[in-house]
């Protein structure tokens, strides 16, 4: 395995995670704005849940990359 390639993947994952975190924060604000305005929040809450699930998947993927880098560094990969 190529450590440089894994570091590139890690950087890309970090960018995607940051984008997903922003999307989650924005959607949370949208849900709250709808709630304060007395509007139905069901669709916005479903979208928020989808964003949160995506973020969780991205974080899991990042953990796999980190484990691969650790294995490379320890000579196991």
The first five atom37 places (N, CA, C, CB, O) and aatype in JSON, in Angstrom:
{
  "aatype": [20, 20, 20, 20, 20, 20, 20, 20, 20, 20, 20, 20, 20, 20, 20, 20, 20, 20, 20, 20, 20, 20, 20, 20, 20, 20, 20, 20, 20, 20, 20, 20, 20, 20, 20, 20, 20, 20, 20, 20, 20, 20, 20, 20, 20, 20, 20, 20, 20, 20, 20, 20, 20, 20, 20, 20, 20, 20, 20, 20, 20, 20, 20, 20, 20, 20, 20, 20, 20, 20, 20, 20, 20, 20, 20, 20, 20],
  "atom_mask": [
    [1, 1, 1, 1, 1],
    [1, 1, 1, 1, 1],
    [1, 1, 1, 1, 1],
    [1, 1, 1, 1, 1],
    [1, 1, 1, 1, 1],
    [1, 1, 1, 1, 1],
    [1, 1, 1, 1, 1],
    [1, 1, 1, 1, 1],
    [1, 1, 1, 1, 1],
    [1, 1, 1, 1, 1],
    [1, 1, 1, 1, 1],
    [1, 1, 1, 1, 1],
    [1, 1, 1, 1, 1],
    [1, 1, 1, 1, 1],
    [1, 1, 1, 1, 1],
    [1, 1, 1, 1, 1],
    [1, 1, 1, 1, 1],
    [1, 1, 1, 1, 1],
    [1, 1, 1, 1, 1],
    [1, 1, 1, 1, 1],
    [1, 1, 1, 1, 1],
    [1, 1, 1, 1, 1],
    [1, 1, 1, 1, 1],
    [1, 1, 1, 1, 1],
    [1, 1, 1, 1, 1],
    [1, 1, 1, 1, 1],
    [1, 1, 1, 1, 1],
    [1, 1, 1, 1, 1],
    [1, 1, 1, 1, 1],
    [1, 1, 1, 1, 1],
    [1, 1, 1, 1, 1],
    [1, 1, 1, 1, 1],
    [1, 1, 1, 1, 1],
    [1, 1, 1, 1, 1],
    [1, 1, 1, 1, 1],
    [1, 1, 1, 1, 1],
    [1, 1, 1, 1, 1],
    [1, 1, 1, 1, 1],
    [1, 1, 1, 1, 1],
    [1, 1, 1, 1, 1],
    [1, 1, 1, 1, 1],
    [1, 1, 1, 1, 1],
    [1, 1, 1, 1, 1],
    [1, 1, 1, 1, 1],
    [1, 1, 1, 1, 1],
    [1, 1, 1, 1, 1],
    [1, 1, 1, 1, 1],
    [1, 1, 1, 1, 1],
    [1, 1, 1, 1, 1],
    [1, 1, 1, 1, 1],
    [1, 1, 1, 1, 1],
    [1, 1, 1, 1, 1],
    [1, 1, 1, 1, 1],
    [1, 1, 1, 1, 1],
    [1, 1, 1, 1, 1],
    [1, 1, 1, 1, 1],
    [1, 1, 1, 1, 1],
    [1, 1, 1, 1, 1],
    [1, 1, 1, 1, 1],
    [1, 1, 1, 1, 1],
    [1, 1, 1, 1, 1],
    [1, 1, 1, 1, 1],
    [1, 1, 1, 1, 1],
    [1, 1, 1, 1, 1],
    [1, 1, 1, 1, 1],
    [1, 1, 1, 1, 1],
    [1, 1, 1, 1, 1],
    [1, 1, 1, 1, 1],
    [1, 1, 1, 1, 1],
    [1, 1, 1, 1, 1],
    [1, 1, 1, 1, 1],
    [1, 1, 1, 1, 1],
    [1, 1, 1, 1, 1],
    [1, 1, 1, 1, 1],
    [1, 1, 1, 1, 1],
    [1, 1, 1, 1, 1],
    [1, 1, 1, 1, 1]
  ],
  "atom_positions": [
    [[0.84, -1.18, 0.0], [0.0, 0.0, 0.0], [0.88, 1.25, 0.0], [-0.95, 0.0, 1.22], [2.01, 1.24, 0.49]],
    [[0.35, 2.29, -0.56], [1.09, 3.53, -0.74], [0.65, 4.57, 0.29], [0.91, 4.07, -2.18], [-0.49, 5.04, 0.27]],
    [[1.57, 4.93, 1.18], [1.24, 5.88, 2.24], [0.81, 7.23, 1.67], [2.44, 6.06, 3.17], [-0.13, 7.85, 2.17]],
    [[1.5, 7.68, 0.63], [1.16, 8.98, 0.03], [-0.27, 8.97, -0.51], [2.15, 9.32, -1.1], [-1.0, 9.95, -0.37]],
    [[-0.66, 7.87, -1.12], [-2.02, 7.75, -1.66], [-3.05, 7.77, -0.51], [-2.17, 6.46, -2.5], [-4.12, 8.36, -0.63]],
    [[-2.7, 7.11, 0.58], [-3.61, 7.08, 1.73], [-3.72, 8.47, 2.35], [-3.13, 6.06, 2.78], [-4.8, 8.87, 2.79]],
    [[-2.62, 9.2, 2.4], [-2.67, 10.57, 2.94], [-3.52, 11.46, 2.05], [-1.26, 11.15, 3.06], [-4.24, 12.33, 2.55]],
    [[-3.46, 11.24, 0.75], [-4.31, 12.0, -0.18], [-5.78, 11.67, 0.09], [-3.94, 11.68, -1.66], [-6.63, 12.56, 0.14]],
    [[-6.08, 10.38, 0.25], [-7.45, 9.96, 0.56], [-7.91, 10.56, 1.89], [-7.55, 8.42, 0.6], [-9.06, 10.97, 2.03]],
    [[-7.0, 10.61, 2.86], [-7.33, 11.19, 4.16], [-7.67, 12.67, 4.02], [-6.16, 11.01, 5.15], [-8.65, 13.15, 4.6]],
    [[-6.88, 13.39, 3.25], [-7.15, 14.81, 3.03], [-8.5, 15.01, 2.36], [-6.04, 15.43, 2.18], [-9.27, 15.89, 2.75]],
    [[-8.79, 14.2, 1.35], [-10.08, 14.29, 0.66], [-11.22, 13.98, 1.61], [-10.11, 13.34, -0.55], [-12.26, 14.64, 1.58]],
    [[-11.04, 12.97, 2.44], [-12.08, 12.61, 3.42], [-12.31, 13.76, 4.39], [-11.68, 11.33, 4.19], [-13.46, 14.06, 4.73]],
    [[-11.23, 14.41, 4.82], [-11.38, 15.53, 5.75], [-12.15, 16.68, 5.11], [-10.0, 16.02, 6.19], [-12.96, 17.33, 5.78]],
    [[-11.92, 16.93, 3.83], [-12.66, 17.98, 3.12], [-14.14, 17.61, 3.07], [-12.1, 18.17, 1.69], [-15.0, 18.46, 3.33]],
    [[-14.43, 16.37, 2.73], [-15.83, 15.94, 2.65], [-16.51, 15.99, 4.03], [-15.91, 14.52, 2.08], [-17.68, 16.36, 4.13]],
    [[-15.78, 15.63, 5.05], [-16.33, 15.68, 6.41], [-16.65, 17.12, 6.8], [-15.35, 15.07, 7.43], [-17.71, 17.38, 7.37]],
    [[-15.75, 18.04, 6.5], [-16.0, 19.45, 6.81], [-17.23, 19.96, 6.08], [-14.78, 20.31, 6.45], [-18.04, 20.7, 6.65]],
    [[-17.38, 19.57, 4.83], [-18.57, 19.97, 4.06], [-19.83, 19.38, 4.66], [-18.43, 19.54, 2.59], [-20.85, 20.05, 4.76]],
    [[-19.76, 18.12, 5.05], [-20.92, 17.46, 5.64], [-21.28, 18.08, 6.99], [-20.66, 15.97, 5.81], [-22.46, 18.23, 7.31]],
    [[-20.27, 18.44, 7.77], [-20.54, 19.1, 9.06], [-21.24, 20.44, 8.85], [-19.23, 19.3, 9.85], [-22.15, 20.79, 9.59]],
    [[-20.8, 21.18, 7.83], [-21.48, 22.44, 7.52], [-22.92, 22.2, 7.09], [-20.72, 23.2, 6.42], [-23.82, 22.94, 7.5]],
    [[-23.14, 21.18, 6.27], [-24.49, 20.87, 5.82], [-25.39, 20.5, 7.0], [-24.47, 19.73, 4.8], [-26.54, 20.92, 7.06]],
    [[-24.86, 19.72, 7.92], [-25.63, 19.34, 9.11], [-25.97, 20.59, 9.93], [-24.84, 18.32, 9.98], [-27.11, 20.76, 10.36]],
    [[-25.0, 21.45, 10.15], [-25.23, 22.66, 10.94], [-26.27, 23.56, 10.27], [-23.92, 23.44, 11.13], [-27.16, 24.1, 10.94]],
    [[-26.16, 23.72, 8.96], [-27.12, 24.55, 8.24], [-28.52, 23.94, 8.31], [-26.69, 24.72, 6.78], [-29.51, 24.67, 8.46]],
    [[-28.61, 22.63, 8.19], [-29.92, 21.99, 8.22], [-30.51, 22.05, 9.62], [-29.81, 20.53, 7.76], [-31.73, 22.2, 9.77]],
    [[-29.67, 21.94, 10.64], [-30.17, 22.09, 12.02], [-30.75, 23.49, 12.21], [-29.04, 21.83, 13.04], [-31.79, 23.65, 12.84]],
    [[-30.08, 24.49, 11.67], [-30.59, 25.86, 11.76], [-31.9, 26.01, 11.0], [-29.55, 26.86, 11.21], [-32.81, 26.71, 11.44]],
    [[-32.0, 25.34, 9.86], [-33.24, 25.38, 9.07], [-34.39, 24.75, 9.84], [-33.04, 24.66, 7.72], [-35.5, 25.29, 9.87]],
    [[-34.12, 23.61, 10.45], [-35.17, 22.96, 11.25], [-35.63, 23.88, 12.37], [-34.65, 21.62, 11.84], [-36.83, 24.03, 12.61]],
    [[-34.68, 24.49, 13.05], [-35.03, 25.39, 14.15], [-35.8, 26.61, 13.64], [-33.77, 25.84, 14.9], [-36.76, 27.04, 14.28]],
    [[-35.39, 27.15, 12.51], [-36.1, 28.31, 11.96], [-37.54, 27.94, 11.6], [-35.37, 28.84, 10.71], [-38.46, 28.72, 11.85]],
    [[-37.73, 26.78, 11.04], [-39.08, 26.32, 10.72], [-39.9, 26.13, 11.99], [-39.04, 25.02, 9.92], [-41.07, 26.51, 12.05]],
    [[-39.28, 25.53, 12.99], [-39.96, 25.27, 14.26], [-40.4, 26.6, 14.89], [-39.03, 24.49, 15.24], [-41.55, 26.74, 15.33]],
    [[-39.49, 27.58, 14.93], [-39.79, 28.89, 15.53], [-40.92, 29.58, 14.76], [-38.53, 29.79, 15.53], [-41.76, 30.26, 15.35]],
    [[-40.94, 29.38, 13.44], [-41.97, 30.0, 12.61], [-43.28, 29.22, 12.66], [-41.49, 30.1, 11.17], [-44.27, 29.63, 12.03]],
    [[-43.31, 28.12, 13.39], [-44.53, 27.33, 13.49], [-44.83, 26.5, 12.25], [-45.69, 28.23, 13.77], [-45.96, 26.08, 12.03]],
    [[-43.81, 26.26, 11.45], [-43.97, 25.48, 10.22], [-43.72, 23.99, 10.48], [-43.0, 25.99, 9.13], [-43.13, 23.6, 11.48]],
    [[-44.19, 23.19, 9.54], [-43.95, 21.74, 9.61], [-42.47, 21.48, 9.38], [-44.82, 20.97, 8.56], [-41.9, 21.99, 8.41]],
    [[-41.84, 20.72, 10.24], [-40.41, 20.44, 10.14], [-40.1, 19.02, 9.66], [-39.75, 20.65, 11.48], [-38.94, 18.64, 9.61]],
    [[-41.11, 18.25, 9.32], [-40.92, 16.83, 9.01], [-39.92, 16.6, 7.88], [-42.25, 16.2, 8.64], [-39.01, 15.78, 8.02]],
    [[-40.08, 17.3, 6.79], [-39.18, 17.1, 5.65], [-37.76, 17.56, 6.02], [-39.69, 17.86, 4.4], [-36.79, 16.87, 5.73]],
    [[-37.66, 18.7, 6.65], [-36.35, 19.22, 7.04], [-35.67, 18.28, 8.03], [-36.49, 20.62, 7.66], [-34.45, 18.1, 7.98]],
    [[-36.43, 17.68, 8.93], [-35.85, 16.74, 9.88], [-35.38, 15.47, 9.19], [-36.86, 16.4, 10.97], [-34.36, 14.9, 9.58]],
    [[-36.12, 15.01, 8.18], [-35.68, 13.84, 7.42], [-34.38, 14.14, 6.67], [-36.77, 13.38, 6.43], [-33.47, 13.31, 6.61]],
    [[-34.31, 15.33, 6.09], [-33.09, 15.73, 5.41], [-31.93, 15.81, 6.39], [-33.28, 17.07, 4.69], [-30.82, 15.39, 6.07]],
    [[-32.18, 16.35, 7.58], [-31.16, 16.43, 8.6], [-30.66, 15.02, 8.96], [-31.7, 17.14, 9.86], [-29.45, 14.8, 9.09]],
    [[-31.57, 14.1, 9.13], [-31.18, 12.72, 9.46], [-30.32, 12.13, 8.35], [-32.43, 11.84, 9.7], [-29.35, 11.42, 8.63]],
    [[-30.67, 12.4, 7.11], [-29.88, 11.89, 5.98], [-28.48, 12.5, 5.99], [-30.58, 12.19, 4.63], [-27.5, 11.8, 5.76]],
    [[-28.39, 13.8, 6.25], [-27.08, 14.45, 6.33], [-26.24, 13.86, 7.46], [-27.24, 15.97, 6.53], [-25.04, 13.65, 7.32]],
    [[-26.89, 13.6, 8.59], [-26.18, 13.04, 9.74], [-25.68, 11.63, 9.44], [-27.08, 13.04, 10.97], [-24.58, 11.25, 9.85]],
    [[-26.49, 10.85, 8.73], [-26.07, 9.5, 8.36], [-24.88, 9.56, 7.4], [-27.24, 8.73, 7.71], [-23.94, 8.77, 7.53]],
    [[-24.93, 10.48, 6.46], [-23.82, 10.63, 5.53], [-22.55, 11.01, 6.27], [-24.16, 11.69, 4.46], [-21.48, 10.48, 6.0]],
    [[-22.67, 11.93, 7.2], [-21.53, 12.35, 8.0], [-20.95, 11.16, 8.77], [-21.93, 13.46, 8.97], [-19.73, 11.01, 8.85]],
    [[-21.8, 10.34, 9.33], [-21.33, 9.16, 10.08], [-20.57, 8.2, 9.15], [-22.52, 8.42, 10.73], [-19.54, 7.65, 9.54]],
    [[-21.07, 8.01, 7.94], [-20.39, 7.13, 6.98], [-19.02, 7.71, 6.62], [-21.25, 6.95, 5.69], [-18.03, 6.98, 6.55]],
    [[-18.96, 9.01, 6.4], [-17.7, 9.65, 6.08], [-16.69, 9.51, 7.22], [-17.92, 11.12, 5.75], [-15.51, 9.27, 6.99]],
    [[-17.16, 9.65, 8.44], [-16.27, 9.5, 9.59], [-15.77, 8.06, 9.71], [-16.99, 9.91, 10.89], [-14.61, 7.83, 10.05]],
    [[-16.64, 7.09, 9.44], [-16.23, 5.69, 9.45], [-15.17, 5.44, 8.38], [-17.45, 4.76, 9.23], [-14.18, 4.74, 8.62]],
    [[-15.38, 6.0, 7.2], [-14.43, 5.85, 6.09], [-13.08, 6.46, 6.48], [-14.98, 6.52, 4.81], [-12.03, 5.88, 6.18]],
    [[-13.11, 7.61, 7.14], [-11.87, 8.25, 7.59], [-11.13, 7.34, 8.58], [-12.18, 9.63, 8.24], [-9.91, 7.23, 8.53]],
    [[-11.88, 6.7, 9.46], [-11.26, 5.8, 10.43], [-10.57, 4.63, 9.73], [-12.31, 5.28, 11.41], [-9.5, 4.19, 10.17]],
    [[-11.16, 4.13, 8.66], [-10.54, 3.04, 7.9], [-9.24, 3.52, 7.28], [-11.51, 2.52, 6.79], [-8.23, 2.82, 7.3]],
    [[-9.26, 4.73, 6.73], [-8.04, 5.28, 6.14], [-6.96, 5.43, 7.2], [-8.33, 6.65, 5.47], [-5.81, 5.07, 6.97]],
    [[-7.33, 5.95, 8.36], [-6.37, 6.12, 9.44], [-5.78, 4.77, 9.86], [-7.03, 6.8, 10.65], [-4.57, 4.67, 10.1]],
    [[-6.61, 3.75, 9.93], [-6.12, 2.42, 10.31], [-5.14, 1.9, 9.26], [-7.31, 1.43, 10.48], [-4.12, 1.29, 9.6]],
    [[-5.45, 2.14, 8.0], [-4.55, 1.71, 6.93], [-3.21, 2.42, 7.05], [-5.19, 1.99, 5.56], [-2.16, 1.79, 6.88]],
    [[-3.23, 3.72, 7.32], [-1.98, 4.47, 7.49], [-1.19, 3.93, 8.67], [-2.26, 5.98, 7.68], [0.03, 3.79, 8.6]],
    [[-1.87, 3.63, 9.76], [-1.21, 3.06, 10.93], [-0.55, 1.72, 10.6], [-2.21, 2.88, 12.09], [0.56, 1.43, 11.04]],
    [[-1.25, 0.91, 9.82], [-0.71, -0.38, 9.41], [0.53, -0.19, 8.53], [-1.77, -1.2, 8.68], [1.52, -0.91, 8.68]],
    [[0.46, 0.76, 7.63], [1.62, 1.03, 6.76], [2.8, 1.47, 7.63], [1.27, 2.12, 5.7], [3.92, 1.01, 7.44]],
    [[2.53, 2.37, 8.57], [3.59, 2.9, 9.42], [4.21, 1.81, 10.31], [3.05, 4.02, 10.29], [5.39, 1.89, 10.65]],
    [[3.43, 0.83, 10.68], [3.95, -0.23, 11.53], [4.52, -1.41, 10.75], [2.87, -0.71, 12.45], [4.99, -2.38, 11.33]],
    [[4.46, -1.31, 9.42], [5.01, -2.35, 8.57], [4.1, -3.53, 8.35], [6.28, -2.82, 9.14], [4.54, -4.56, 7.85]],
    [[2.83, -3.4, 8.73], [1.88, -4.51, 8.58], [1.18, -4.51, 7.23], [0.86, -4.46, 9.68], [0.52, -5.48, 6.87]],
    [[1.32, -3.42, 6.49], [0.63, -3.35, 5.19], [1.62, -3.07, 4.08], [-0.46, -2.28, 5.2], [1.23, -2.98, 2.92]]
  ]
}
